[in-house]
Amino acid sequence: MGSAEWILLLVLATIWGGSFYLFKVLVAVLPPLTIVLGRVSFAAVALLAIVYLSGQRMPATPRAWAPFFVLGAFNNVIPFALIIWGETRIASGLAAILNATTPLFTIVLAHLLTHEERLTPPKLIGVLFGLTGVVVLMGSSALHGLSLRSIAQLAVLAAAVSYGYAGIYGRRFKATPPLVTAAGQVSASTLMAIPLALMVDRPWTLPAPGWETWSALLALALLCTAVAYVMFFRILAVAGATNASLVTFLVPIGALVLGMRLLGEHPSASDMLGMLLIFGGLAMIDGRILTLRQRLRERRAT
């Protein structure tokens, strides 16, 4: 991976880390499903424009659109709503750390739902490491009863499970251009979010948003969704899926820094320990460290 891709990766991690900060800002003035609707609808307009300006075309038949609705539900509507609601009770940095468990759940779900990926011993150890980190993050108080804080943490973990399933389901789009997939899922998400937001949030009863709210919502939709997807697919095309997955390690760091600097959040010692355990689990699953150790041993042996 070249220096340009590393720069893109760091910028992408900062942008996606910023989405947790923007969630925290927006949830103080807007209900969760309205935020979801704003994010996916503005992103859909932007991505559809990019698709057509690039000379690509969206599918024209209802049958071709059905998978976009499944992907949109599990990759956008459900996890966005759960994370946003979770951030009404927990810090944005903690939400980002919990969300970093997505690859752990992806590995487990892939083992259960497919025949292509199996839980190897290193991956199993990685999953156990990561789940230990989750236990540390939630704390012993969660064992004595479900407080609203504990439920919020579980909501963010459920979002990670949803993302994990979306990652597996999304493999059926291998033959579809990445930007078409991105535009299709946020467009389908918009159609699903409209009735949900209208029925649950009744947004017409809310005070008119100020320019700060509109700015945050547009940044979330255009920067953290539309632009971020374009950047991610660029890294994916040039550097491959393994290198692109490194963003998982970097997003919580960006979210923590933004939360500390802009929201006055202060991660606890257990938050940092839990994050290190989750990162250790992700490193085991990623396999790069084990491969590097094996290569070093081979060099010493020759």
C-alpha atoms as a printed R data frame, in Angstrom:
    type eleno elety resid chain resno       x       y       z
1   ATOM     1    CA   MET     A     1   0.000   0.000   0.000
2   ATOM     2    CA   GLY     A     2   1.503   3.307  -1.116
3   ATOM     3    CA   SER     A     3   1.700   6.607   0.752
4   ATOM     4    CA   ALA     A     4  -1.358   7.973  -1.093
5   ATOM     5    CA   GLU     A     5  -3.484   5.031   0.099
6   ATOM     6    CA   TRP     A     6  -2.172   5.427   3.669
7   ATOM     7    CA   ILE     A     7  -3.182   9.082   3.622
8   ATOM     8    CA   LEU     A     8  -6.614   8.141   2.262
9   ATOM     9    CA   LEU     A     9  -6.962   5.485   4.971
10  ATOM    10    CA   LEU     A    10  -6.119   7.947   7.758
11  ATOM    11    CA   VAL     A    11  -8.491  10.568   6.346
12  ATOM    12    CA   LEU     A    12 -11.245   7.955   5.997
13  ATOM    13    CA   ALA     A    13 -10.757   6.804   9.599
14  ATOM    14    CA   THR     A    14 -11.014  10.401  10.787
15  ATOM    15    CA   ILE     A    15 -14.176  10.957   8.730
16  ATOM    16    CA   TRP     A    16 -15.859   7.785   9.976
17  ATOM    17    CA   GLY     A    17 -14.693   8.537  13.506
18  ATOM    18    CA   GLY     A    18 -16.325  11.927  13.044
19  ATOM    19    CA   SER     A    19 -19.672  10.277  12.354
20  ATOM    20    CA   PHE     A    20 -19.847   9.225  16.021
21  ATOM    21    CA   TYR     A    21 -19.175  12.832  17.042
22  ATOM    22    CA   LEU     A    22 -21.875  14.090  14.660
23  ATOM    23    CA   PHE     A    23 -24.339  11.499  15.976
24  ATOM    24    CA   LYS     A    24 -23.734  12.864  19.473
25  ATOM    25    CA   VAL     A    25 -24.275  16.451  18.326
26  ATOM    26    CA   LEU     A    26 -27.423  15.670  16.337
27  ATOM    27    CA   VAL     A    27 -29.093  13.408  18.879
28  ATOM    28    CA   ALA     A    28 -29.325  16.384  21.242
29  ATOM    29    CA   VAL     A    29 -31.782  18.094  18.870
30  ATOM    30    CA   LEU     A    30 -33.240  15.395  16.580
31  ATOM    31    CA   PRO     A    31 -34.722  11.920  17.245
32  ATOM    32    CA   PRO     A    32 -32.759   8.898  15.951
33  ATOM    33    CA   LEU     A    33 -34.868   7.856  12.949
34  ATOM    34    CA   THR     A    34 -35.011  11.423  11.644
35  ATOM    35    CA   ILE     A    35 -31.205  11.526  11.742
36  ATOM    36    CA   VAL     A    36 -31.095   8.194   9.898
37  ATOM    37    CA   LEU     A    37 -33.455   9.535   7.237
38  ATOM    38    CA   GLY     A    38 -31.426  12.704   6.793
39  ATOM    39    CA   ARG     A    39 -28.174  10.786   6.493
40  ATOM    40    CA   VAL     A    40 -29.293   8.218   3.929
41  ATOM    41    CA   SER     A    41 -31.491  10.536   1.844
42  ATOM    42    CA   PHE     A    42 -28.874  13.237   1.273
43  ATOM    43    CA   ALA     A    43 -26.226  10.559   0.702
44  ATOM    44    CA   ALA     A    44 -28.495   8.841  -1.833
45  ATOM    45    CA   VAL     A    45 -28.888  12.026  -3.861
46  ATOM    46    CA   ALA     A    46 -25.116  12.574  -3.882
47  ATOM    47    CA   LEU     A    47 -24.190   8.981  -4.748
48  ATOM    48    CA   LEU     A    48 -26.834   8.658  -7.459
49  ATOM    49    CA   ALA     A    49 -25.450  11.826  -9.038
50  ATOM    50    CA   ILE     A    50 -21.907  10.395  -8.912
51  ATOM    51    CA   VAL     A    51 -23.095   7.121 -10.470
52  ATOM    52    CA   TYR     A    52 -24.783   8.825 -13.407
53  ATOM    53    CA   LEU     A    53 -22.009  11.390 -13.924
54  ATOM    54    CA   SER     A    54 -19.513   8.524 -14.104
55  ATOM    55    CA   GLY     A    55 -21.531   6.915 -16.905
56  ATOM    56    CA   GLN     A    56 -22.849   4.017 -14.816
57  ATOM    57    CA   ARG     A    57 -26.500   3.084 -14.456
58  ATOM    58    CA   MET     A    58 -28.669   1.777 -11.643
59  ATOM    59    CA   PRO     A    59 -30.682  -1.459 -12.069
60  ATOM    60    CA   ALA     A    60 -34.107  -0.931 -13.616
61  ATOM    61    CA   THR     A    61 -36.113  -3.960 -12.400
62  ATOM    62    CA   PRO     A    62 -37.757  -4.489  -8.974
63  ATOM    63    CA   ARG     A    63 -36.121  -7.928  -8.770
64  ATOM    64    CA   ALA     A    64 -32.680  -6.356  -9.049
65  ATOM    65    CA   TRP     A    65 -33.516  -3.838  -6.310
66  ATOM    66    CA   ALA     A    66 -34.685  -6.383  -3.711
67  ATOM    67    CA   PRO     A    67 -31.138  -7.203  -2.471
68  ATOM    68    CA   PHE     A    68 -30.439  -3.475  -2.033
69  ATOM    69    CA   PHE     A    69 -33.278  -3.317   0.494
70  ATOM    70    CA   VAL     A    70 -31.814  -6.196   2.514
71  ATOM    71    CA   LEU     A    71 -28.345  -4.642   2.431
72  ATOM    72    CA   GLY     A    72 -29.733  -1.202   3.241
73  ATOM    73    CA   ALA     A    73 -31.647  -2.533   6.239
74  ATOM    74    CA   PHE     A    74 -28.677  -4.338   7.799
75  ATOM    75    CA   ASN     A    75 -25.919  -1.933   6.727
76  ATOM    76    CA   ASN     A    76 -27.711   1.391   7.214
77  ATOM    77    CA   VAL     A    77 -31.154   1.664   8.776
78  ATOM    78    CA   ILE     A    78 -30.825  -0.823  11.652
79  ATOM    79    CA   PRO     A    79 -27.225  -0.090  12.756
80  ATOM    80    CA   PHE     A    80 -27.516   3.688  12.308
81  ATOM    81    CA   ALA     A    81 -30.676   3.794  14.440
82  ATOM    82    CA   LEU     A    82 -29.167   1.574  17.149
83  ATOM    83    CA   ILE     A    83 -25.906   3.525  17.366
84  ATOM    84    CA   ILE     A    84 -27.653   6.899  17.403
85  ATOM    85    CA   TRP     A    85 -30.040   5.770  20.137
86  ATOM    86    CA   GLY     A    86 -27.110   4.258  22.037
87  ATOM    87    CA   GLU     A    87 -25.311   7.585  21.982
88  ATOM    88    CA   THR     A    88 -28.164   9.143  23.937
89  ATOM    89    CA   ARG     A    89 -26.765   7.193  26.913
90  ATOM    90    CA   ILE     A    90 -23.064   6.564  26.252
91  ATOM    91    CA   ALA     A    91 -20.081   8.577  25.010
92  ATOM    92    CA   SER     A    92 -19.324   8.737  21.295
93  ATOM    93    CA   GLY     A    93 -15.847   7.266  21.830
94  ATOM    94    CA   LEU     A    94 -17.238   4.256  23.693
95  ATOM    95    CA   ALA     A    95 -19.794   3.706  20.924
96  ATOM    96    CA   ALA     A    96 -16.984   3.699  18.358
97  ATOM    97    CA   ILE     A    97 -14.969   1.166  20.378
98  ATOM    98    CA   LEU     A    98 -17.972  -1.155  20.699
99  ATOM    99    CA   ASN     A    99 -18.684  -0.770  16.991
100 ATOM   100    CA   ALA     A   100 -15.124  -1.917  16.267
101 ATOM   101    CA   THR     A   101 -16.251  -5.428  17.251
102 ATOM   102    CA   THR     A   102 -17.945  -5.764  13.843
103 ATOM   103    CA   PRO     A   103 -15.210  -8.055  12.402
104 ATOM   104    CA   LEU     A   104 -15.572 -10.373  15.421
105 ATOM   105    CA   PHE     A   105 -19.253 -10.909  14.690
106 ATOM   106    CA   THR     A   106 -18.576 -11.158  10.959
107 ATOM   107    CA   ILE     A   107 -16.195 -14.065  11.579
108 ATOM   108    CA   VAL     A   108 -18.704 -15.902  13.796
109 ATOM   109    CA   LEU     A   109 -21.636 -15.309  11.426
110 ATOM   110    CA   ALA     A   110 -19.563 -16.357   8.405
111 ATOM   111    CA   HIS     A   111 -18.716 -19.615  10.199
112 ATOM   112    CA   LEU     A   112 -22.393 -20.250  10.979
113 ATOM   113    CA   LEU     A   113 -23.946 -19.098   7.701
114 ATOM   114    CA   THR     A   114 -21.414 -19.966   4.997
115 ATOM   115    CA   HIS     A   115 -19.090 -22.801   4.019
116 ATOM   116    CA   GLU     A   116 -16.359 -20.470   2.781
117 ATOM   117    CA   GLU     A   117 -14.927 -19.171   6.065
118 ATOM   118    CA   ARG     A   118 -14.326 -21.336   9.097
119 ATOM   119    CA   LEU     A   119 -13.275 -20.417  12.611
120 ATOM   120    CA   THR     A   120  -9.588 -21.337  12.707
121 ATOM   121    CA   PRO     A   121  -7.813 -21.495  16.106
122 ATOM   122    CA   PRO     A   122  -6.174 -18.040  15.674
123 ATOM   123    CA   LYS     A   123  -9.517 -16.509  14.682
124 ATOM   124    CA   LEU     A   124 -11.264 -18.179  17.623
125 ATOM   125    CA   ILE     A   125  -8.631 -16.782  19.995
126 ATOM   126    CA   GLY     A   126  -9.145 -13.374  18.388
127 ATOM   127    CA   VAL     A   127 -12.905 -13.557  18.917
128 ATOM   128    CA   LEU     A   128 -12.425 -14.535  22.578
129 ATOM   129    CA   PHE     A   129  -9.967 -11.672  23.074
130 ATOM   130    CA   GLY     A   130 -12.446  -9.249  21.557
131 ATOM   131    CA   LEU     A   131 -15.388 -10.497  23.594
132 ATOM   132    CA   THR     A   132 -13.272 -10.194  26.739
133 ATOM   133    CA   GLY     A   133 -12.739  -6.575  25.764
134 ATOM   134    CA   VAL     A   134 -16.508  -6.119  25.466
135 ATOM   135    CA   VAL     A   135 -17.001  -7.521  28.980
136 ATOM   136    CA   VAL     A   136 -14.372  -5.100  30.310
137 ATOM   137    CA   LEU     A   137 -16.063  -2.185  28.542
138 ATOM   138    CA   MET     A   138 -19.497  -3.005  29.902
139 ATOM   139    CA   GLY     A   139 -18.165  -3.479  33.429
140 ATOM   140    CA   SER     A   140 -19.284  -5.684  36.289
141 ATOM   141    CA   SER     A   141 -22.323  -3.480  36.931
142 ATOM   142    CA   ALA     A   142 -23.955  -4.920  33.802
143 ATOM   143    CA   LEU     A   143 -24.037  -8.313  35.502
144 ATOM   144    CA   HIS     A   144 -26.255  -6.982  38.294
145 ATOM   145    CA   GLY     A   145 -29.021  -5.641  36.081
146 ATOM   146    CA   LEU     A   146 -29.638  -3.901  32.789
147 ATOM   147    CA   SER     A   147 -29.394  -0.157  33.277
148 ATOM   148    CA   LEU     A   148 -30.147   2.216  30.403
149 ATOM   149    CA   ARG     A   149 -26.394   2.584  29.913
150 ATOM   150    CA   SER     A   150 -25.990  -1.194  29.595
151 ATOM   151    CA   ILE     A   151 -28.915  -1.389  27.164
152 ATOM   152    CA   ALA     A   152 -27.322   1.393  25.101
153 ATOM   153    CA   GLN     A   153 -24.063  -0.565  24.962
154 ATOM   154    CA   LEU     A   154 -25.965  -3.675  23.880
155 ATOM   155    CA   ALA     A   155 -27.707  -1.609  21.195
156 ATOM   156    CA   VAL     A   156 -24.344  -0.585  19.719
157 ATOM   157    CA   LEU     A   157 -23.173  -4.208  19.865
158 ATOM   158    CA   ALA     A   158 -26.373  -5.236  18.067
159 ATOM   159    CA   ALA     A   159 -25.468  -2.664  15.411
160 ATOM   160    CA   ALA     A   160 -22.077  -4.360  15.058
161 ATOM   161    CA   VAL     A   161 -23.846  -7.712  14.566
162 ATOM   162    CA   SER     A   162 -26.038  -6.090  11.908
163 ATOM   163    CA   TYR     A   163 -22.965  -4.711  10.134
164 ATOM   164    CA   GLY     A   164 -21.393  -8.160  10.336
165 ATOM   165    CA   TYR     A   165 -24.356  -9.792   8.623
166 ATOM   166    CA   ALA     A   166 -24.401  -7.023   6.007
167 ATOM   167    CA   GLY     A   167 -20.749  -7.746   5.269
168 ATOM   168    CA   ILE     A   168 -21.595 -11.366   4.525
169 ATOM   169    CA   TYR     A   169 -24.752 -10.568   2.556
170 ATOM   170    CA   GLY     A   170 -22.896  -7.917   0.588
171 ATOM   171    CA   ARG     A   171 -20.647 -10.539  -0.995
172 ATOM   172    CA   ARG     A   172 -23.390 -11.258  -3.516
173 ATOM   173    CA   PHE     A   173 -22.701  -7.821  -5.031
174 ATOM   174    CA   LYS     A   174 -19.223  -8.791  -6.261
175 ATOM   175    CA   ALA     A   175 -20.303  -8.412  -9.883
176 ATOM   176    CA   THR     A   176 -21.952  -5.033  -9.217
177 ATOM   177    CA   PRO     A   177 -19.865  -1.842  -9.499
178 ATOM   178    CA   PRO     A   178 -19.092  -0.654  -5.931
179 ATOM   179    CA   LEU     A   179 -20.585   2.811  -6.398
180 ATOM   180    CA   VAL     A   180 -23.802   1.277  -7.740
181 ATOM   181    CA   THR     A   181 -23.963  -0.921  -4.641
182 ATOM   182    CA   ALA     A   182 -23.405   2.066  -2.359
183 ATOM   183    CA   ALA     A   183 -25.991   4.201  -4.158
184 ATOM   184    CA   GLY     A   184 -28.481   1.333  -4.263
185 ATOM   185    CA   GLN     A   185 -28.292   0.568  -0.567
186 ATOM   186    CA   VAL     A   186 -28.670   4.194   0.608
187 ATOM   187    CA   SER     A   187 -31.519   4.741  -1.872
188 ATOM   188    CA   ALA     A   188 -33.318   1.654  -0.566
189 ATOM   189    CA   SER     A   189 -32.536   2.782   2.987
190 ATOM   190    CA   THR     A   190 -34.189   6.123   2.263
191 ATOM   191    CA   LEU     A   191 -37.398   4.420   1.135
192 ATOM   192    CA   MET     A   192 -37.417   2.335   4.331
193 ATOM   193    CA   ALA     A   193 -36.524   5.224   6.643
194 ATOM   194    CA   ILE     A   194 -39.247   7.590   5.369
195 ATOM   195    CA   PRO     A   195 -42.259   5.704   6.839
196 ATOM   196    CA   LEU     A   196 -40.334   4.796  10.009
197 ATOM   197    CA   ALA     A   197 -39.363   8.399  10.725
198 ATOM   198    CA   LEU     A   198 -42.869   9.657   9.919
199 ATOM   199    CA   MET     A   199 -44.595   7.099  12.160
200 ATOM   200    CA   VAL     A   200 -42.188   7.104  15.111
201 ATOM   201    CA   ASP     A   201 -40.588  10.562  15.226
202 ATOM   202    CA   ARG     A   202 -43.363  12.650  13.622
203 ATOM   203    CA   PRO     A   203 -40.731  15.161  12.461
204 ATOM   204    CA   TRP     A   204 -43.305  17.802  11.482
205 ATOM   205    CA   THR     A   205 -43.933  18.336  15.221
206 ATOM   206    CA   LEU     A   206 -40.259  19.133  15.912
207 ATOM   207    CA   PRO     A   207 -38.821  22.659  16.099
208 ATOM   208    CA   ALA     A   208 -37.268  23.862  12.846
209 ATOM   209    CA   PRO     A   209 -33.572  22.872  12.805
210 ATOM   210    CA   GLY     A   210 -31.005  25.672  12.940
211 ATOM   211    CA   TRP     A   211 -28.088  26.046  10.544
212 ATOM   212    CA   GLU     A   212 -25.814  24.163  12.966
213 ATOM   213    CA   THR     A   213 -28.105  21.126  12.826
214 ATOM   214    CA   TRP     A   214 -28.369  21.276   9.036
215 ATOM   215    CA   SER     A   215 -24.584  21.599   8.753
216 ATOM   216    CA   ALA     A   216 -24.015  18.562  10.971
217 ATOM   217    CA   LEU     A   217 -26.620  16.513   9.079
218 ATOM   218    CA   LEU     A   218 -25.174  17.429   5.684
219 ATOM   219    CA   ALA     A   219 -21.658  16.632   6.908
220 ATOM   220    CA   LEU     A   220 -22.887  13.252   8.147
221 ATOM   221    CA   ALA     A   221 -24.596  12.467   4.840
222 ATOM   222    CA   LEU     A   222 -22.201  13.930   2.303
223 ATOM   223    CA   LEU     A   223 -18.823  13.607   4.027
224 ATOM   224    CA   CYS     A   224 -19.246  10.614   6.347
225 ATOM   225    CA   THR     A   225 -21.349   8.608   3.879
226 ATOM   226    CA   ALA     A   226 -21.074   9.642   0.217
227 ATOM   227    CA   VAL     A   227 -17.449  10.854   0.168
228 ATOM   228    CA   ALA     A   228 -16.381   8.140   2.617
229 ATOM   229    CA   TYR     A   229 -17.814   5.391   0.399
230 ATOM   230    CA   VAL     A   230 -15.948   6.759  -2.621
231 ATOM   231    CA   MET     A   231 -12.693   6.848  -0.618
232 ATOM   232    CA   PHE     A   232 -13.214   3.355   0.791
233 ATOM   233    CA   PHE     A   233 -13.842   1.827  -2.625
234 ATOM   234    CA   ARG     A   234 -10.747   3.611  -3.958
235 ATOM   235    CA   ILE     A   235  -8.623   2.011  -1.213
236 ATOM   236    CA   LEU     A   236 -10.357  -1.324  -1.808
237 ATOM   237    CA   ALA     A   237  -9.577  -1.234  -5.533
238 ATOM   238    CA   VAL     A   238  -5.933  -0.192  -5.170
239 ATOM   239    CA   ALA     A   239  -4.819  -1.797  -1.905
240 ATOM   240    CA   GLY     A   240  -7.211  -4.747  -1.494
241 ATOM   241    CA   ALA     A   241  -9.727  -5.790   1.156
242 ATOM   242    CA   THR     A   242  -7.127  -6.745   3.770
243 ATOM   243    CA   ASN     A   243  -5.505  -3.320   3.767
244 ATOM   244    CA   ALA     A   244  -8.866  -1.554   3.569
245 ATOM   245    CA   SER     A   245  -9.964  -3.415   6.707
246 ATOM   246    CA   LEU     A   246  -7.259  -1.577   8.682
247 ATOM   247    CA   VAL     A   247  -9.725   1.295   8.963
248 ATOM   248    CA   THR     A   248 -11.468  -0.765  11.667
249 ATOM   249    CA   PHE     A   249  -8.497  -0.181  13.979
250 ATOM   250    CA   LEU     A   250  -8.298   3.540  13.268
251 ATOM   251    CA   VAL     A   251 -11.937   4.695  13.478
252 ATOM   252    CA   PRO     A   252 -12.219   4.397  17.314
253 ATOM   253    CA   ILE     A   253  -9.026   6.410  17.717
254 ATOM   254    CA   GLY     A   254 -10.442   9.225  15.592
255 ATOM   255    CA   ALA     A   255 -13.745   9.093  17.477
256 ATOM   256    CA   LEU     A   256 -11.982   9.165  20.858
257 ATOM   257    CA   VAL     A   257  -9.841  12.160  19.902
258 ATOM   258    CA   LEU     A   258 -12.837  14.113  18.574
259 ATOM   259    CA   GLY     A   259 -14.929  13.200  21.608
260 ATOM   260    CA   MET     A   260 -12.207  14.363  23.989
261 ATOM   261    CA   ARG     A   261 -11.381  17.578  22.127
262 ATOM   262    CA   LEU     A   262 -14.868  18.696  21.078
263 ATOM   263    CA   LEU     A   263 -17.281  17.063  23.534
264 ATOM   264    CA   GLY     A   264 -15.181  16.973  26.690
265 ATOM   265    CA   GLU     A   265 -15.442  13.180  26.961
266 ATOM   266    CA   HIS     A   266 -12.909  11.372  29.118
267 ATOM   267    CA   PRO     A   267 -12.444   7.634  28.445
268 ATOM   268    CA   SER     A   268 -11.976   5.573  31.591
269 ATOM   269    CA   ALA     A   269  -9.181   3.088  32.224
270 ATOM   270    CA   SER     A   270 -11.602   0.225  31.536
271 ATOM   271    CA   ASP     A   271 -12.540   1.845  28.204
272 ATOM   272    CA   MET     A   272  -8.889   1.899  27.139
273 ATOM   273    CA   LEU     A   273  -8.236  -1.653  28.383
274 ATOM   274    CA   GLY     A   274 -11.324  -2.926  26.600
275 ATOM   275    CA   MET     A   275 -10.228  -1.186  23.399
276 ATOM   276    CA   LEU     A   276  -6.767  -2.765  23.606
277 ATOM   277    CA   LEU     A   277  -8.295  -6.228  24.077
278 ATOM   278    CA   ILE     A   278 -10.619  -5.702  21.108
279 ATOM   279    CA   PHE     A   279  -7.708  -4.455  18.998
280 ATOM   280    CA   GLY     A   280  -5.701  -7.507  20.065
281 ATOM   281    CA   GLY     A   281  -8.546  -9.745  18.942
282 ATOM   282    CA   LEU     A   282  -8.824  -7.927  15.627
283 ATOM   283    CA   ALA     A   283  -5.075  -8.283  15.100
284 ATOM   284    CA   MET     A   284  -5.340 -12.045  15.654
285 ATOM   285    CA   ILE     A   285  -8.205 -12.274  13.152
286 ATOM   286    CA   ASP     A   286  -6.395 -10.064  10.640
287 ATOM   287    CA   GLY     A   287  -3.465 -12.491  10.695
288 ATOM   288    CA   ARG     A   288  -0.800 -10.020   9.635
289 ATOM   289    CA   ILE     A   289   1.085 -10.174  12.931
290 ATOM   290    CA   LEU     A   290   1.225 -13.980  12.858
291 ATOM   291    CA   THR     A   291   2.371 -13.918   9.228
292 ATOM   292    CA   LEU     A   292   5.096 -11.396  10.069
293 ATOM   293    CA   ARG     A   293   6.315 -13.529  12.987
294 ATOM   294    CA   GLN     A   294   6.414 -16.601  10.756
295 ATOM   295    CA   ARG     A   295   8.454 -14.749   8.129
296 ATOM   296    CA   LEU     A   296  10.907 -13.522  10.757
297 ATOM   297    CA   ARG     A   297  11.368 -17.079  12.025
298 ATOM   298    CA   GLU     A   298  11.969 -18.328   8.491
299 ATOM   299    CA   ARG     A   299  14.593 -15.634   7.913
300 ATOM   300    CA   ARG     A   300  16.390 -16.536  11.133
301 ATOM   301    CA   ALA     A   301  16.341 -20.195  10.168
302 ATOM   302    CA   THR     A   302  17.981 -19.548   6.764
